[in-house]
Amino acid sequence: MDGEPQGRDDTRPAGVADALGRLEELIASGDPPLDAAALQIARLATPDADADVDAALAELDRLAEGITDVDELVVRLYTEEGFAGDREDYYDPRNSSLVEVLARRRGIPITLAVVVLEVGRRAGLELEPVGMPGHFLVHPRDSGWYLDPFTGDLLDLDECEALFRAATGVGREVAFHPALLSPVSVQAVLVRMLTNLRVIHRAAGRVPELRWVLEARLLLSGVAADEVVELAATRGRRGDYLGAARLLDGWAERLPREVARLTRHARAWRAHLN
């Protein structure tokens, strides 16, 4: 597991600090439960809300009662319970909170996918998360169908390709390869959830929330230099120049191919101390 080596932020609200600590514990186990980890991310998505994790878990249990197959799962969630994609305010951070999605019945593809996956798992169904570029899907294992969690529609391969091109804007010069529909790990789902939140908070100028999401991202594998640089900047811009530099120094040791870049940024933040 990759983790933040130095320079932790000790100014986080208690709820945020607790969520990050619990998420770190779950990830340290090696195979974090998707529902438990996603619910800690929910506490970071809307830190001002009083996220009731236990109630969310109970709701997932309730939604799974009596379901025996994928068709019943789709009817339960999208017809009876009214889950749907949020087309009016797609980038509302509540759409990235599993707690809020369960309460509001609205979300974006990946959080709605978590609902589908976790309700399906409780019902004994074999479902796989599929991180198709541009649009997250759910695959009922050993079937030729893919569920679009934003709409509740079951798609064949041609419909998946059409959705891929619509979501990404790529033309026919880019081949639609079956690898784009490969299942992904729980950690990959969590990374994508945090990446969405990173984009949302950055665009809205919510720097504290951006910082906490990036701290969570650095707990998972596959950390990129851009993520470390951005987290360091959220610290340096509020005057924690030394903390920013130390964070970059620590990650320079973990990302040897990015040593020059990370060291350059660390030097720039230390220059503010002079």
Order of alpha helices (4+ residues) and beta strands (2+ residues): alpha-alpha-alpha-alpha-beta-alpha-beta-alpha-beta-beta-beta-beta-alpha-alpha-alpha-alpha-alpha-alpha
